[in-house]
Amino acid sequence: MRTLASMAILMALVSPAALAGDTMDCTLSTEECVQKLATELRDRGFLGVELDQAQEGEGMLVKKVVPGSPAAAAGFEIGDVLVAIGDVVFAADNKDAVTAAFHGARPGDLIRYKVERNGRERTLKARLAKMPEPIMAEWLETYRTKHAEQMAAAK
């Protein structure tokens, strides 16, 4: 669950997430919310990493790099700690800026990331892609299930 919550911040760029924040943010029917999310995902850039909150300090731990993704091409590695996107540093007091930086990224954008690896900071650049259809289908199904469960629990 923590992974899902952490990845919501990075939804536009990473693998399965809480998908557009908490599923209860959408008060429409489950299928209407899924369609709304699908439309949003088509416009967002895809990096291809799965992230979780880093254990120490600020940043997000890279748990998975999707083979063949922009992240793989840029040199992301499992165990990297993502600490900044562009000039926006990950910190508890600027979550809105981090979210805006990620959600503003589009397919084709060249984005600079700062990661910590083995105690050293590195800069990686990735040209974002469109989200692959199989990954989008997985995200939408995860969202559909979670949203339906939350709607049922709210009744």
Backbone hydrogen bonds in HBPLUS format (Angstrom, degrees):
<---DONOR---> <-ACCEPTOR-->    atom                        ^
c    i                          cat <-CA-CA->   ^        H-A-AA   ^      H-
h    n   atom  resd res      DA  || num        DHA   H-A  angle D-A-AA Bond
n    s   type  num  typ     dist DA aas  dist angle  dist       angle   num
A0005-ALA N   A0001-MET O   2.97 MM   4  6.30 161.8  2.01 155.0 159.5     1
A0006-SER N   A0002-ARG O   2.86 MM   4  6.02 164.5  1.88 153.2 157.8     2
A0007-MET N   A0003-THR O   2.88 MM   4  5.97 158.9  1.93 151.7 157.5     3
A0008-ALA N   A0004-LEU O   3.18 MM   4  6.28 125.3  2.50 137.2 149.4     4
A0008-ALA N   A0005-ALA O   3.26 MM   3  5.31 143.5  2.41  96.8 107.0     5
A0010-LEU N   A0007-MET O   2.87 MM   3  5.00 126.2  2.16 100.6 115.4     6
A0011-MET N   A0008-ALA O   3.41 MM   3  4.96 170.2  2.42 101.0 101.8     7
A0013-LEU N   A0010-LEU O   2.79 MM   3  5.64 158.6  1.84 133.5 139.9     8
A0014-VAL N   A0010-LEU O   3.20 MM   4  6.04 133.6  2.43 150.0 159.2     9
A0047-LEU N   A0013-LEU O   2.83 MM  34  4.47 141.1  1.98 104.9 117.3    10
A0048-GLY N   A0013-LEU O   2.80 MM  35  6.23 155.1  1.86 154.6 162.4    11
A0015-SER N   A0049-VAL O   2.87 MM  34  5.90 142.8  2.01 134.3 140.2    12
A0025-ASP N   A0022-ASP O   2.88 MM   3  5.57 166.3  1.89 122.8 127.1    13
A0026-CYS N   A0023-THR O   3.35 MM   3  6.03 161.1  2.39 113.1 117.1    14
A0033-CYS N   A0029-SER O   2.90 MM   4  6.15 157.8  1.95 157.0 163.5    15
A0034-VAL N   A0030-THR O   2.87 MM   4  6.14 154.4  1.94 151.9 159.5    16
A0035-GLN N   A0031-GLU O   2.99 MM   4  6.19 159.7  2.04 145.4 150.2    17
A0036-LYS N   A0032-GLU O   2.96 MM   4  6.17 154.3  2.03 143.5 150.9    18
A0037-LEU N   A0033-CYS O   2.91 MM   4  6.12 161.2  1.95 149.9 154.7    19
A0038-ALA N   A0034-VAL O   2.90 MM   4  6.12 158.5  1.94 150.2 156.3    20
A0039-THR N   A0035-GLN O   3.09 MM   4  6.32 156.5  2.15 146.4 151.5    21
A0040-GLU N   A0036-LYS O   3.12 MM   4  6.45 157.0  2.18 146.6 152.8    22
A0041-LEU N   A0037-LEU O   2.85 MM   4  6.11 160.4  1.88 158.7 164.1    23
A0042-ARG N   A0038-ALA O   3.20 MM   4  6.38 147.4  2.31 144.8 151.6    24
A0043-ASP N   A0040-GLU O   3.13 MM   3  5.56 147.0  2.25 108.8 117.8    25
A0044-ARG N   A0041-LEU O   3.22 MM   3  5.23 157.4  2.27 103.3 110.1    26
A0045-GLY N   A0105-ALA O   2.97 MM  60  5.36 157.7  2.02 123.5 121.1    27
A0046-PHE N   A0129-ALA O   2.76 MM  83  5.06 140.6  1.91 142.9 152.2    28
A0129-ALA N   A0046-PHE O   3.16 MM  83  5.06 170.3  2.17 138.6 138.7    29
A0071-ALA N   A0047-LEU O   2.91 MM  24  5.33 146.4  2.02 156.7 147.1    30
A0066-VAL N   A0048-GLY O   2.87 MM  18  5.11 170.3  1.88 145.0 148.2    31
A0050-GLU N   A0064-LYS O   2.88 MM  14  4.87 154.3  1.95 135.1 138.3    32
A0063-LYS N   A0050-GLU O   2.72 MM  13  5.41 162.4  1.75 157.9 162.2    33
A0064-LYS N   A0050-GLU O   3.34 MM  14  4.87 145.8  2.47 132.5 130.8    34
A0052-ASP N   A0061-LEU O   2.97 MM   9  5.14 140.1  2.13 136.1 148.2    35
A0061-LEU N   A0052-ASP O   2.59 MM   9  5.14 146.7  1.69 162.3 167.1    36
A0054-ALA N   A0059-GLY O   3.22 MM   5  5.69 168.5  2.23 135.4 131.9    37
A0060-MET N   A0082-LEU O   2.93 MM  22  5.05 154.1  2.00 137.5 145.2    38
A0082-LEU N   A0060-MET O   2.70 MM  22  5.05 154.1  1.76 161.6 153.5    39
A0062-VAL N   A0080-ASP O   2.82 MM  18  5.34 170.6  1.82 164.8 164.6    40
A0079-GLY N   A0062-VAL O   2.89 MM  17  5.34 171.3  1.89 149.9 151.9    41
A0069-SER N   A0066-VAL O   3.09 MM   3  5.47 153.2  2.16 139.3 137.7    42
A0073-ALA N   A0069-SER O   3.06 MM   4  6.41 161.8  2.09 154.0 158.8    43
A0074-ALA N   A0070-PRO O   2.90 MM   4  6.08 141.9  2.05 142.8 153.2    44
A0075-GLY N   A0071-ALA O   3.13 MM   4  6.33 122.7  2.48 138.8 152.1    45
A0076-PHE N   A0071-ALA O   3.04 MM   5  5.42 160.3  2.08 157.1 152.9    46
A0075-GLY N   A0072-ALA O   3.20 MM   3  5.27 145.9  2.32  99.1 109.0    47
A0080-ASP N   A0077-GLU O   3.05 MM   3  5.70 163.9  2.07 138.1 139.7    48
A0081-VAL N   A0116-GLU O   2.99 MM  35  5.04 153.1  2.06 139.8 147.9    49
A0116-GLU N   A0081-VAL O   2.80 MM  35  5.04 150.9  1.88 136.1 145.3    50
A0083-VAL N   A0114-LYS O   2.82 MM  31  5.59 163.9  1.84 150.8 156.1    51
A0090-PHE N   A0083-VAL O   2.83 MM   7  5.37 173.2  1.84 144.3 145.5    52
A0084-ALA N   A0114-LYS O   3.33 MM  30  4.97 143.0  2.48 138.8 134.1    53
A0114-LYS N   A0084-ALA O   2.96 MM  30  4.97 164.6  1.98 133.6 136.3    54
A0085-ILE N   A0088-VAL O   3.00 MM   3  5.37 152.6  2.08 148.2 151.0    55
A0088-VAL N   A0085-ILE O   2.98 MM   3  5.37 158.4  2.02 136.2 135.7    56
A0086-GLY N   A0112-ARG O   2.63 MM  26  5.02 169.6  1.64 163.5 163.7    57
A0094-ASN N   A0091-ALA O   3.11 MM   3  5.56 170.6  2.12 117.5 119.9    58
A0097-ALA N   A0094-ASN O   3.11 MM   3  5.34 119.2  2.50 102.0 116.0    59
A0098-VAL N   A0094-ASN O   3.09 MM   4  6.44 157.4  2.15 154.0 160.6    60
A0099-THR N   A0095-LYS O   2.89 MM   4  6.07 166.6  1.91 152.4 156.1    61
A0100-ALA N   A0096-ASP O   2.90 MM   4  6.08 160.3  1.94 146.5 152.2    62
A0101-ALA N   A0097-ALA O   2.94 MM   4  6.11 153.3  2.01 143.4 150.5    63
A0102-PHE N   A0098-VAL O   3.07 MM   4  6.38 159.2  2.12 153.3 157.9    64
A0103-HIS N   A0099-THR O   2.87 MM   4  6.03 169.8  1.88 157.7 161.1    65
A0104-GLY N   A0100-ALA O   2.96 MM   4  5.84 133.0  2.18 139.7 149.6    66
A0105-ALA N   A0102-PHE O   3.17 MM   3  5.46 160.5  2.21 108.7 114.7    67
A0109-ASP N   A0106-ARG O   3.01 MM   3  5.60 165.7  2.03 139.7 142.8    68
A0108-GLY N   A0128-LEU O   2.77 MM  20  5.17 167.5  1.79 127.4 131.8    69
A0128-LEU N   A0109-ASP O   2.85 MM  19  5.53 155.9  1.91 164.2 161.6    70
A0111-ILE N   A0126-ALA O   2.84 MM  15  5.43 167.8  1.85 155.9 153.4    71
A0126-ALA N   A0111-ILE O   2.93 MM  15  5.43 159.5  1.97 153.1 159.1    72
A0113-TYR N   A0124-LEU O   2.73 MM  11  5.18 168.6  1.74 164.6 168.0    73
A0124-LEU N   A0113-TYR O   2.83 MM  11  5.18 161.3  1.86 150.3 156.8    74
A0115-VAL N   A0122-ARG O   2.87 MM   7  5.33 161.8  1.90 152.6 158.8    75
A0122-ARG N   A0115-VAL O   2.72 MM   7  5.33 160.7  1.75 161.8 168.0    76
A0117-ARG N   A0120-ARG O   2.79 MM   3  5.34 164.7  1.81 155.2 157.3    77
A0120-ARG N   A0117-ARG O   3.00 MM   3  5.34 163.9  2.02 115.3 120.6    78
A0135-ILE N   A0132-PRO O   3.09 MM   3  5.47 120.7  2.45 108.4 122.5    79
A0136-MET N   A0132-PRO O   2.94 MM   4  6.24 162.4  1.97 157.9 163.8    80
A0137-ALA N   A0133-GLU O   2.86 MM   4  6.04 162.3  1.89 155.8 160.1    81
A0138-GLU N   A0134-PRO O   3.08 MM   4  6.29 152.2  2.16 138.4 145.5    82
A0139-TRP N   A0135-ILE O   2.93 MM   4  6.21 163.0  1.96 155.3 159.3    83
A0140-LEU N   A0136-MET O   2.87 MM   4  6.07 167.8  1.88 157.4 160.7    84
A0141-GLU N   A0137-ALA O   3.00 MM   4  6.15 154.7  2.07 144.7 151.2    85
A0142-THR N   A0138-GLU O   2.98 MM   4  6.20 159.0  2.02 149.2 155.1    86
A0143-TYR N   A0139-TRP O   2.85 MM   4  6.10 163.4  1.88 154.8 159.5    87
A0144-ARG N   A0140-LEU O   2.79 MM   4  5.92 162.2  1.82 146.9 152.4    88
A0145-THR N   A0141-GLU O   3.03 MM   4  6.18 166.8  2.04 150.1 152.5    89
A0146-LYS N   A0142-THR O   3.04 MM   4  6.23 170.4  2.05 152.4 155.3    90
A0147-HIS N   A0143-TYR O   2.78 MM   4  5.86 170.8  1.79 161.7 164.6    91
A0148-ALA N   A0144-ARG O   3.00 MM   4  6.08 165.1  2.02 147.9 152.3    92
A0149-GLU N   A0145-THR O   3.01 MM   4  6.20 158.3  2.05 149.0 155.1    93
A0150-GLN N   A0146-LYS O   2.95 MM   4  6.19 160.3  1.99 152.0 157.2    94
A0151-MET N   A0147-HIS O   2.85 MM   4  6.06 157.2  1.90 153.5 160.2    95
A0152-ALA N   A0148-ALA O   2.98 MM   4  6.13 157.8  2.03 145.9 151.7    96
A0153-ALA N   A0149-GLU O   2.97 MM   4  6.17 154.1  2.04 145.6 152.9    97
A0154-ALA N   A0150-GLN O   3.01 MM   4  6.11 138.4  2.19 139.7 150.0    98
A0155-LYS N   A0152-ALA O   3.30 MM   3  5.48 152.9  2.38 101.4 109.1    99
